[in-house]
Amino acid sequence: MAAASAIDFCLPPTAALAAGGATLAAYLNAKYHIKQDLSAIIRAKSSEREVARAVANGKVSAWYFFAEAVRKYPNVKCIWSREVEYTFQEAHDMACQYGHYFLSLGVKRGDLVAVYLQNCAELPLIWFGLWAIGCSPALINYNLAGPALIHCLKVSGAEYLIVDPSPDCSSRIDEERSAVEGELKMKPLLLDESLKAYVATFPSAVPDESLRLGLEGGSPSCLFYTSGTTGLPKASAFTMARMYGTILISGLDEKQGEGGDRWYNCMPLYHGTGGVRLQVCLSRGVSVAIGKKFSTRNFWKDVIDSESTHFIYVGETARYLLSAPPSPLDRQHKVRGMYGNGLRPDVWERFRERFGIPAIYEFFNSTEGIFGLLNTNYGPYGATCVGHHGAILRKFFNNTYIPVAIDPVTADILRDPVTGFATRMPYAEGGEILVAVPNEEVFQGYWRNPQATSKKFVRDVFQKGDLYYRTGDALRRTDDGHWHFLDRLGDTFRWKSENVSTAEVAVVLGQFPGVLEANVYGVLVPNYEGRAGCAALLIDPAERGRFDWTGLVRMRERSCRDMPFSVYSHRRGALLQRPLSLERRANPQLPVSSSVLVENQSHLMWLRFEPRAD
């Protein structure tokens, strides 16, 4: 008995061991985020296996996800808009009709169809209809005009162009009709009521499976366009394999089916943020509400009337909503979560508190990139960051995602003059993130642009023969694993939810008589998202005395035709000997000057970039 008592005394009871072990496990998990990391690894590996299996079985088309959602939820509302509403079955049948319509035009498996549409319920139907026949859309920014528009259409190689019937969109196509139909051999099709009625006469049966069976994983699910560094946008294929994998892993605790969730989406559907999330939701059986465009006045009305439970955002839209006067609508909604990117630290918690939104899903990625992060945030801890890696992922990716020092003037990687190698920066300080890759095939590349694709890679970074992908973005990571976005590098900057190509603007400015050189860049402005446009102009000495500043200011009209954004200088006043403060520039009530005389007799032009009014 004494022996037994001794044993009982020396060995803690099983319950005590379990309690102690659970406490230790909870502590370690809280400190190192082990469960979070393991869950992320398991999801990623599972997704890779599922994508590989789908490719092997010839069913990597995302159409199969949508078809399954229709089978499960035929009578559930699929799409809400101010104009129309469709159930999943109705959306499916109309998508099939669009598929048959395109087949009647001679569109073949693997073809691209250019889509120049504003946000509307028909856009996802056309998208799914193209998937049903083994094709995909080239999603053209409907603000584009002139050379940039023609370039994007040409790159797509499409034979047909679906055109929005709005006067602005249709007139921009009409202005370029000779080039579209003559040079590009492309036929514009106006998506008016007459064409919709004609499409409705086609069969609603699913097109033959042979059209979509056996597609390669690298085939495009769509083409998006990114800002170009040579003055023109670049096309990037969002591949079928990538779309398939994104649908698998992008569930954000939504409920499908009757009484399920609905996502309000008024972000441009020609962008990755709005477009991909649209198709992910519908493919997973989650309803969407489509807003034509973002409007501070109508945003909450749309959210409330559509009974949406989530919405898509970019940072600028959140600030606009927060800047609006308080309204009874602020908390009359049913929103539980918001998903997007660019939410600024000074907006984050104020937005959550005012509008009562529990979950913020802030992600970091690029249309063509291979480095992505997601921050699922429910409170102050982890707020304002774009993603988090626990101890396991920090160790795992230590030599995969690497910050390096960048020349602040050229944006080139700084290399040691002796060794020629790059300088690795501490994660806490940050730098441009390079991604270690085994070969160039891991990046699908820019569509029909091998030269631009090759520029995304850099070799001999830390040792001879190594290969890295340049993200073009600077980030830092705190010691506890929180990633924070610092800046976009290179020849683009972000303004009003759009990427602005410095080269594209410089090309237009450089065409003005008397301008020898235009250097365009973005500058930070207090209380504004992104960077405002600024240009330093070198004026021909022979023209300086008679340079047509008024004509340059009026260049807005030409810019409207040639670029997706209106570009114009502020009202010109007296030439100054020093730059005006950014704080002064940020206040529209103060008088401003468009031109600043600098020491070398060139002028600094402050530009303003605005999305063209619809």
Buried (B, 14 or more C-beta within 10 A) or exposed (E): EEEEEEEEEEEEEEEEEEEEEEEEEEEEBEEBBBBBBBEBEEEEEEBBEBBBEBBEEBBBBBBBBBBEBBEEBBEBBBBBBBEEBBBBBBBBBBBBBBBBBBBEEEBEBBBBBBBBBBBBBBBBBBBBBBBBBBBBBBBBBBBBBBBBBBBBBBBBBBBBBBBBBBEBBBEBBBBBEEBBEEEBEBEBBBBEEEBBEEBEEBEBEBBBBEBBBBBEBBBBBBBBBBBBBBBBBBBBBBBBBBBBBBBBBBEBEBEBBEEBBBBBBBBBBBBBBBBBBBBBBBBBBBBBBBBBEBEEEBBBBBBBBBBBBBBBBBBBBBBBBBEBEEEEBBEEBEBBBBBBBBBBEEBBBEBBEEBEBEBBBBBBBBBBBBBEBBBBBEEEEBBBBBBBBBBBBBEBBEEBBBBBBBEEEEBEBBBEEEEEBBBBBEBEEBBBBBBBBEEBEEBBBBBBBEEBBEEBBBEBBBEEEBBBBBBBBBBBBEEBBBBBBBBBBBBBBBBBBBBBBBBBBBBBBBEBEBBEEBBBBBEEBEEBBBBBBBBBBBBEEEEEEEBEBEEBBEBBEBBBBBBBBBBBBBEBEEEEEEBBEBEEBBEEEEEBBBBBBBEEEBBBBBBBBBBBEE
